[in-house]
Amino acid sequence: MTKRIVIVGAGGFGKEVAWLAEYCGYKVHGFLDDSDDSKNQIVYKLPVLGNVQDSLKYAQYEFIIAIGNPRVRERLVNKVSEISKDISFATLIHPDCVMSDTVLISEGCIIASKCLLTVDISLGKHCVLNVGVTVGHDSNVGDFSTLAPKVNICGNVTIGDLVEIGTASSVVQSANVGDNSMVCMGSIVLKDVEDNTVVMGNPARVIKKF
């Protein structure tokens, strides 16, 4: 029986996730999106079915939240879950992702093409690992975190919840990134990043505290 899925988020990342879902063997039923300009539109050959409040109509399908921003993704997961306790979230892993059998992946994760996850790794709920991400041994990625394309996480690293790591950034061995923090594009993290902090540069330096 063909699995069916509804994509929450009809932006550019939503289109990429729809493509990934097809690679993973799903039939994509369409999109839900709260943006005014997405209503009654066709996105990636598929209809925008309505807004997130319409989730209950499609509770028989699996859902995936295709939003890059970790805080928005968390809010939408909570909203969909409150609308119906019967909704289940898919986990999408591109077939060419390489990982060992000691990688633990929670519900709602999105793992794109060309990712490499080695050994003894855990991914929290609703994480996004975009194209070409690598994660080394004994590392943990928290709930709702987003690793942009070409991010490199070395071994023994802990990434907190709601973290955003920009394209082509690296976190070196045994460095940690605290909850609700951001590593800007192209940065090299050589030491721990505290909670609620934005870092940038090579080496990464604090540029903002929340």
Backbone bond lengths (Angstrom), bond angles and torsions (degrees), N, CA, C in turn:
res aa  C-N    CA-C-N  psi(-1)  N-CA   C-N-CA  omega(-1)  CA-C   N-CA-C  phi
1 M - - - 1.457 - - 1.524 110.16 -
2 T 1.321 116.96 130.95 1.455 121.27 -178.95 1.523 110.87 -70.40
3 K 1.326 116.35 132.09 1.457 121.00 176.64 1.528 108.90 -79.85
4 R 1.318 116.43 141.89 1.460 121.67 179.08 1.518 109.57 -117.97
5 I 1.332 114.44 147.77 1.456 119.75 -174.94 1.523 109.90 -141.54
6 V 1.330 115.71 147.38 1.458 123.05 172.78 1.522 107.55 -113.08
7 I 1.333 115.88 132.83 1.466 122.32 -179.60 1.523 108.65 -97.26
8 V 1.327 116.97 124.85 1.464 121.22 173.60 1.529 107.70 -94.59
9 G 1.339 115.76 112.17 1.461 121.52 -175.55 1.515 109.84 116.48
10 A 1.352 115.97 112.13 1.467 120.19 -175.50 1.523 111.79 -110.98
11 G 1.324 116.56 24.12 1.458 120.30 175.53 1.517 111.71 -85.06
12 G 1.327 115.93 -163.86 1.462 120.21 -178.05 1.516 112.74 -59.98
13 F 1.334 117.24 -42.71 1.457 119.45 179.21 1.522 110.36 -66.91
14 G 1.335 116.72 -35.28 1.457 119.76 176.28 1.515 112.33 -58.53
15 K 1.327 116.60 -41.18 1.466 120.25 177.71 1.524 111.09 -63.70
16 E 1.328 116.39 -40.86 1.464 119.56 178.30 1.527 111.17 -63.97
17 V 1.331 116.27 -39.68 1.461 120.03 -179.71 1.533 110.85 -69.32
18 A 1.326 117.36 -35.82 1.461 119.81 175.08 1.529 110.61 -60.75
19 W 1.307 116.22 -43.39 1.473 121.71 176.87 1.531 110.05 -60.65
20 L 1.351 116.59 -45.46 1.461 120.85 178.33 1.527 110.83 -61.18
21 A 1.335 116.69 -42.72 1.469 119.98 -179.88 1.529 111.06 -58.87
22 E 1.315 116.46 -40.47 1.465 119.50 177.25 1.527 111.30 -62.42
23 Y 1.338 116.70 -41.62 1.469 120.40 176.38 1.529 111.06 -59.83
24 C 1.334 115.70 -32.26 1.463 120.84 -177.81 1.528 112.56 -85.60
25 G 1.338 117.02 6.18 1.453 120.56 174.26 1.509 115.68 91.87
26 Y 1.331 117.92 11.13 1.459 121.34 178.69 1.527 111.42 -89.81
27 K 1.308 115.31 151.59 1.452 123.08 164.95 1.521 106.37 -96.76
28 V 1.343 116.55 116.14 1.458 120.58 -177.46 1.528 108.82 -82.46
29 H 1.341 116.25 119.74 1.460 121.01 -176.81 1.531 111.30 -78.34
30 G 1.324 116.89 -31.16 1.457 120.86 179.78 1.508 110.37 153.79
31 F 1.348 115.59 -168.11 1.458 122.88 -174.96 1.523 110.92 -116.67
32 L 1.323 115.77 150.36 1.462 122.88 163.76 1.523 107.45 -115.49
33 D 1.320 116.60 135.48 1.465 119.67 -176.18 1.526 109.24 -155.43
34 D 1.329 115.63 136.07 1.466 120.72 -178.35 1.521 113.51 -87.32
35 S 1.322 118.54 -3.78 1.459 120.92 -178.52 1.527 110.81 -72.18
36 D 1.307 116.27 135.00 1.467 120.39 -179.57 1.521 112.72 -60.80
37 D 1.353 116.61 -35.65 1.462 119.35 -175.76 1.521 113.45 -78.94
38 S 1.341 117.68 -2.98 1.470 119.83 -179.53 1.526 113.01 -97.17
39 K 1.326 117.68 -11.29 1.458 120.22 -175.32 1.525 111.62 -65.49
40 N 1.339 114.17 136.61 1.467 121.49 178.42 1.527 112.89 61.67
41 Q 1.324 116.55 25.16 1.457 120.70 179.81 1.533 110.32 -102.76
42 I 1.322 114.58 162.28 1.457 121.83 170.71 1.533 107.12 -106.55
43 V 1.322 116.22 124.87 1.460 122.21 -177.78 1.520 107.76 -124.25
44 Y 1.341 116.80 125.24 1.471 120.47 -178.51 1.532 110.40 48.50
45 K 1.320 115.84 47.65 1.461 123.73 176.31 1.526 113.76 71.41
46 L 1.319 117.31 4.49 1.460 121.36 -172.26 1.522 111.08 -123.66
47 P 1.335 118.33 152.84 1.464 120.05 -176.95 1.521 113.20 -81.04
48 V 1.333 115.29 148.54 1.459 120.52 164.35 1.531 106.15 -83.32
49 L 1.314 116.29 114.25 1.464 122.34 -169.41 1.526 112.82 -80.80
50 G 1.312 116.45 -18.86 1.455 121.44 -176.60 1.511 109.46 153.28
51 N 1.338 116.41 -158.82 1.451 119.67 178.48 1.525 110.17 -102.45
52 V 1.322 115.50 179.47 1.467 119.79 -173.71 1.528 111.15 -63.46
53 Q 1.309 117.27 -27.71 1.456 120.99 178.85 1.530 111.75 -62.73
54 D 1.336 116.74 -18.70 1.460 121.71 178.92 1.525 113.36 -85.25
55 S 1.332 117.73 7.63 1.471 121.13 -175.52 1.518 113.27 -54.28
56 L 1.325 116.47 -37.11 1.463 120.26 -176.19 1.524 112.29 -58.51
57 K 1.335 116.78 -31.18 1.467 120.36 -179.74 1.529 111.86 -63.33
58 Y 1.323 116.61 -22.75 1.464 120.89 -172.57 1.529 111.58 -118.89
59 A 1.336 116.75 24.56 1.463 121.19 -175.48 1.525 112.66 -63.13
60 Q 1.340 117.61 -16.99 1.462 119.72 178.69 1.524 112.43 -75.32
61 Y 1.339 116.80 -12.83 1.456 120.98 178.68 1.524 110.48 -99.98
62 E 1.319 116.67 162.13 1.461 120.36 169.61 1.535 108.93 -78.33
63 F 1.324 115.26 157.97 1.453 122.12 -179.96 1.522 110.19 -121.95
64 I 1.331 115.92 153.39 1.468 122.00 169.51 1.522 107.26 -142.02
65 I 1.332 116.78 139.17 1.463 122.06 -177.76 1.525 108.50 -97.78
66 A 1.326 115.86 108.43 1.471 121.92 -173.85 1.526 110.01 -102.14
67 I 1.317 115.26 64.51 1.457 123.11 179.15 1.523 107.57 -127.71
68 G 1.331 117.30 127.46 1.460 120.17 -176.04 1.511 114.33 -72.93
69 N 1.339 118.15 -34.22 1.455 121.76 -177.03 1.531 110.12 -70.57
70 P 1.340 117.99 121.77 1.468 119.50 -175.15 1.519 114.33 -60.51
71 R 1.322 118.05 -39.87 1.461 120.83 -176.90 1.536 111.42 -70.25
72 V 1.330 116.39 -38.39 1.461 119.52 176.05 1.525 110.14 -67.35
73 R 1.313 116.51 -39.58 1.467 120.14 179.05 1.535 110.32 -62.26
74 E 1.316 117.49 -43.54 1.464 120.31 177.48 1.531 110.77 -60.73
75 R 1.330 116.59 -44.51 1.460 120.10 -179.12 1.531 111.38 -60.85
76 L 1.327 116.55 -41.59 1.463 119.97 -178.63 1.524 112.07 -71.40
77 V 1.322 117.43 -37.36 1.468 119.56 174.87 1.522 109.92 -59.24
78 N 1.327 116.16 -45.48 1.460 119.76 -180.00 1.522 111.25 -64.38
79 K 1.331 116.56 -39.45 1.465 120.31 -179.25 1.523 111.20 -65.61
80 V 1.322 116.48 -46.86 1.469 120.19 179.10 1.527 110.51 -62.42
81 S 1.333 116.66 -41.11 1.467 120.46 -178.65 1.519 111.83 -66.40
82 E 1.320 116.88 -33.76 1.462 120.47 178.34 1.523 111.71 -71.77
83 I 1.322 117.04 -32.32 1.462 120.68 -179.64 1.525 110.90 -66.73
84 S 1.335 116.04 -40.56 1.464 119.72 178.75 1.525 109.89 -150.77
85 K 1.316 116.12 125.04 1.463 121.08 177.36 1.526 111.44 -74.43
86 D 1.338 116.95 -10.88 1.467 120.44 -178.29 1.527 113.38 -87.13
87 I 1.324 117.23 -8.67 1.469 119.87 -177.95 1.523 109.84 -73.02
88 S 1.320 115.35 134.90 1.467 120.95 177.09 1.524 109.63 -114.03
89 F 1.304 115.38 148.68 1.455 121.84 -178.29 1.528 110.30 -104.77
90 A 1.316 115.07 132.23 1.461 121.07 177.50 1.530 110.41 -76.99
91 T 1.312 115.36 162.40 1.471 122.90 167.86 1.519 106.24 -121.99
92 L 1.322 116.22 124.13 1.466 121.33 -176.27 1.523 110.19 -110.21
93 I 1.313 115.83 123.36 1.468 122.29 179.46 1.520 107.55 -129.54
94 H 1.328 116.93 116.76 1.466 119.62 -179.34 1.529 110.39 -59.26
95 P 1.321 118.23 139.45 1.467 120.82 -177.15 1.526 115.00 -58.31
96 D 1.343 117.94 -23.73 1.463 117.48 -179.12 1.526 113.31 -92.98
97 C 1.335 117.52 5.75 1.462 120.55 172.76 1.530 109.03 -65.47
98 V 1.335 116.31 137.74 1.463 121.67 179.96 1.524 108.20 -110.10
99 M 1.334 116.57 124.28 1.455 120.46 178.76 1.515 110.32 -152.49
100 S 1.321 115.80 155.92 1.460 120.37 176.79 1.533 109.82 -82.64
101 D 1.329 115.41 173.05 1.462 119.53 178.65 1.529 111.90 -83.79
102 T 1.343 118.02 8.29 1.465 121.24 175.58 1.529 111.34 -107.13
103 V 1.325 116.32 19.33 1.465 121.42 174.52 1.533 108.05 -95.82
104 L 1.326 116.28 126.38 1.457 122.23 179.41 1.522 108.84 -104.88
105 I 1.327 116.60 124.33 1.461 122.20 -174.93 1.519 108.87 -122.62
106 S 1.325 116.89 125.37 1.459 122.10 -178.26 1.523 110.95 -87.38
107 E 1.331 116.51 173.02 1.458 121.88 -175.70 1.525 111.64 -64.77
108 G 1.317 114.44 149.39 1.453 120.70 173.02 1.508 115.78 81.65
109 C 1.325 117.93 2.27 1.468 120.07 -178.37 1.523 110.99 -74.05
110 I 1.328 114.88 150.92 1.459 123.33 176.17 1.513 107.21 -123.63
111 I 1.328 116.86 117.03 1.467 121.58 -179.40 1.523 107.19 -122.34
112 A 1.309 116.19 112.67 1.461 122.18 -171.97 1.532 112.07 -84.44
113 S 1.314 114.96 -176.43 1.466 122.21 -177.10 1.526 112.27 -63.28
114 K 1.349 114.91 148.78 1.463 123.82 171.81 1.517 114.39 69.38
115 C 1.336 117.76 17.46 1.466 119.36 175.96 1.528 110.05 -80.08
116 L 1.341 114.82 152.06 1.462 122.16 178.25 1.521 108.19 -133.02
117 L 1.335 116.17 120.18 1.463 122.21 176.81 1.522 106.49 -124.05
118 T 1.317 116.94 122.15 1.465 119.27 -171.19 1.529 111.97 -84.02
119 V 1.337 119.04 -101.18 1.467 119.68 -171.52 1.528 111.51 -131.78
120 D 1.348 114.38 149.19 1.471 122.07 175.16 1.526 111.96 53.10
121 I 1.321 114.43 57.04 1.466 123.32 -177.96 1.524 108.03 -120.52
122 S 1.324 116.57 144.78 1.461 119.86 173.17 1.526 109.81 -128.72
123 L 1.328 115.42 138.58 1.463 123.01 175.67 1.519 107.91 -116.53
124 G 1.342 116.56 128.42 1.449 121.36 178.31 1.511 112.43 -73.93
125 K 1.324 116.60 -176.02 1.454 122.28 -176.82 1.525 111.81 -67.25
126 H 1.325 114.95 138.35 1.463 123.06 170.61 1.537 113.01 58.70
127 C 1.324 116.50 37.18 1.470 120.98 172.10 1.527 109.61 -78.57
128 V 1.323 115.50 154.28 1.458 121.66 172.43 1.521 108.30 -121.97
129 L 1.333 116.38 123.47 1.450 122.96 170.44 1.518 106.36 -115.54
130 N 1.331 115.89 107.96 1.453 120.16 -175.02 1.529 110.43 -81.26
131 V 1.307 116.76 -173.52 1.467 122.42 -169.00 1.536 111.75 -57.71
132 G 1.332 115.61 129.48 1.454 121.02 170.77 1.513 116.03 76.96
133 V 1.325 118.27 18.81 1.466 121.19 177.46 1.525 109.99 -74.89
134 T 1.335 116.14 140.88 1.459 120.75 172.66 1.528 109.17 -120.73
135 V 1.326 115.52 139.35 1.466 121.65 177.58 1.522 107.67 -130.09
136 G 1.333 115.88 125.42 1.457 121.49 -176.45 1.524 113.14 -87.00
137 H 1.319 114.34 177.72 1.469 123.21 -173.14 1.529 113.07 -58.15
138 D 1.321 115.17 147.05 1.472 123.29 172.18 1.522 112.95 57.26
139 S 1.315 116.14 35.66 1.464 120.82 179.03 1.519 110.25 -109.68
140 N 1.327 115.21 153.06 1.461 122.22 -179.84 1.528 109.38 -129.85
141 V 1.322 115.44 134.89 1.462 121.83 176.46 1.524 107.57 -117.19
142 G 1.336 117.05 126.05 1.450 121.48 -173.51 1.519 114.12 -77.86
143 D 1.319 115.51 174.40 1.456 122.61 -178.57 1.534 112.00 -58.27
144 F 1.312 115.45 139.11 1.468 124.28 171.86 1.541 114.35 66.21
145 S 1.295 118.03 12.61 1.469 119.09 -179.64 1.520 111.17 -79.59
146 T 1.341 115.64 151.76 1.459 122.44 -177.94 1.523 109.35 -123.44
147 L 1.331 116.00 123.20 1.460 122.15 173.93 1.524 106.86 -110.19
148 A 1.327 116.14 113.81 1.457 122.34 -176.14 1.535 110.81 -72.71
149 P 1.349 118.04 172.69 1.461 119.73 -177.72 1.526 114.18 -53.86
150 K 1.334 114.72 139.71 1.463 124.09 173.61 1.524 113.81 68.65
151 V 1.329 118.29 17.95 1.466 120.46 174.10 1.527 109.16 -71.10
152 N 1.340 115.59 140.68 1.458 121.85 179.74 1.527 108.69 -120.83
153 I 1.328 116.36 114.11 1.460 122.62 175.88 1.526 107.59 -105.37
154 C 1.323 117.16 117.07 1.466 120.61 -179.13 1.527 110.66 -78.37
155 G 1.325 116.77 -172.74 1.447 121.07 -175.43 1.517 113.84 -75.29
156 N 1.344 115.58 156.15 1.461 123.03 176.82 1.530 112.81 57.26
157 V 1.298 116.65 39.56 1.469 122.57 -179.73 1.537 108.23 -108.98
158 T 1.318 115.53 139.92 1.461 120.77 171.84 1.522 109.03 -116.00
159 I 1.322 115.55 120.62 1.459 123.01 174.33 1.529 106.29 -102.60
160 G 1.323 117.73 126.25 1.452 121.25 -175.73 1.515 113.40 -74.43
161 D 1.320 116.01 -169.62 1.454 122.48 176.84 1.534 110.33 -78.67
162 L 1.321 115.95 147.95 1.476 122.11 172.62 1.527 112.56 59.61
163 V 1.310 116.18 35.88 1.467 122.25 179.58 1.525 109.44 -95.96
164 E 1.323 116.27 144.32 1.459 121.63 175.67 1.525 108.46 -124.07
165 I 1.334 116.27 121.64 1.461 121.58 -179.45 1.523 108.17 -117.05
166 G 1.339 115.63 120.57 1.448 121.85 -171.61 1.517 114.52 -74.65
167 T 1.315 114.77 164.04 1.459 123.38 -175.89 1.528 112.58 -50.99
168 A 1.336 115.54 134.81 1.468 124.08 173.93 1.524 113.44 63.36
169 S 1.328 117.18 23.81 1.466 121.25 174.30 1.528 109.87 -88.69
170 S 1.329 115.35 159.71 1.459 121.26 177.61 1.516 110.28 -133.42
171 V 1.325 115.69 143.74 1.467 122.23 172.06 1.521 106.60 -118.53
172 V 1.352 116.49 119.11 1.458 119.80 -171.81 1.526 111.64 -77.38
173 Q 1.320 114.61 170.22 1.450 123.00 -178.17 1.529 111.94 -47.57
174 S 1.334 115.41 128.58 1.464 124.38 171.80 1.520 114.90 68.34
175 A 1.324 118.94 7.22 1.463 120.99 172.04 1.531 108.53 -85.01
176 N 1.317 116.39 149.96 1.460 121.51 -177.68 1.518 110.28 -124.91
177 V 1.323 116.27 150.38 1.459 122.39 178.21 1.518 107.62 -120.59
178 G 1.336 116.51 120.90 1.452 121.69 -173.43 1.515 113.65 -74.34
179 D 1.321 116.08 169.41 1.458 123.48 -177.81 1.529 111.66 -57.91
180 N 1.333 114.93 145.16 1.461 122.71 171.84 1.533 112.02 58.30
181 S 1.318 116.71 34.55 1.463 121.32 -179.87 1.518 110.67 -111.15
182 M 1.335 115.30 166.94 1.464 120.99 -178.75 1.527 109.52 -134.92
183 V 1.322 114.21 133.95 1.472 121.60 172.09 1.520 106.40 -109.92
184 C 1.326 116.84 116.41 1.463 120.78 -174.65 1.523 111.74 -71.30
185 M 1.315 115.60 160.31 1.462 123.76 -175.74 1.533 112.15 -50.25
186 G 1.326 116.20 133.05 1.450 122.24 173.65 1.509 115.42 75.44
187 S 1.308 118.64 11.58 1.465 121.92 -177.14 1.529 111.49 -83.54
188 I 1.332 115.27 154.69 1.457 122.56 176.05 1.523 107.77 -119.22
189 V 1.327 116.06 112.12 1.465 121.25 -177.72 1.525 108.41 -91.42
190 L 1.346 115.42 115.46 1.466 121.30 -177.19 1.522 112.92 -105.07
191 K 1.335 117.49 -12.07 1.463 121.26 179.78 1.519 108.64 -147.10
192 D 1.316 115.43 171.69 1.468 120.22 -175.15 1.529 111.58 -59.03
193 V 1.337 114.58 143.18 1.468 122.43 173.49 1.521 107.17 -108.79
194 E 1.324 117.20 126.50 1.456 120.91 -178.64 1.527 111.41 -71.36
195 D 1.335 115.41 166.34 1.464 120.77 174.56 1.529 110.53 -57.56
196 N 1.340 116.01 149.88 1.472 122.04 170.77 1.532 112.77 57.56
197 T 1.324 115.48 44.77 1.457 121.40 -174.54 1.519 110.09 -131.98
198 V 1.328 116.89 142.69 1.460 123.09 171.79 1.519 108.17 -109.27
199 V 1.347 116.59 128.05 1.460 121.29 177.64 1.522 109.48 -122.91
200 M 1.327 115.33 154.90 1.463 120.30 -178.76 1.517 109.30 -155.30
201 G 1.333 116.15 146.30 1.460 121.35 170.66 1.510 113.71 110.22
202 N 1.336 114.56 179.69 1.456 123.77 178.80 1.535 108.65 -132.88
203 P 1.351 115.86 99.92 1.466 128.04 1.22 1.529 111.34 -75.30
204 A 1.330 115.87 158.35 1.458 120.51 -178.09 1.526 111.49 -66.73
205 R 1.336 115.22 133.42 1.466 121.54 178.33 1.529 108.74 -126.14
206 V 1.319 114.95 153.43 1.466 120.21 -179.49 1.526 109.59 -69.61
207 I 1.335 115.65 128.57 1.470 119.49 175.64 1.521 111.67 -116.81
208 K 1.365 116.83 -13.51 1.467 118.27 -178.70 1.527 108.39 -162.32
209 K 1.339 115.26 144.25 1.460 122.18 171.57 1.526 108.26 -120.77
210 F 1.330 117.13 137.63 1.458 120.36 179.00 1.524 110.44 -84.19
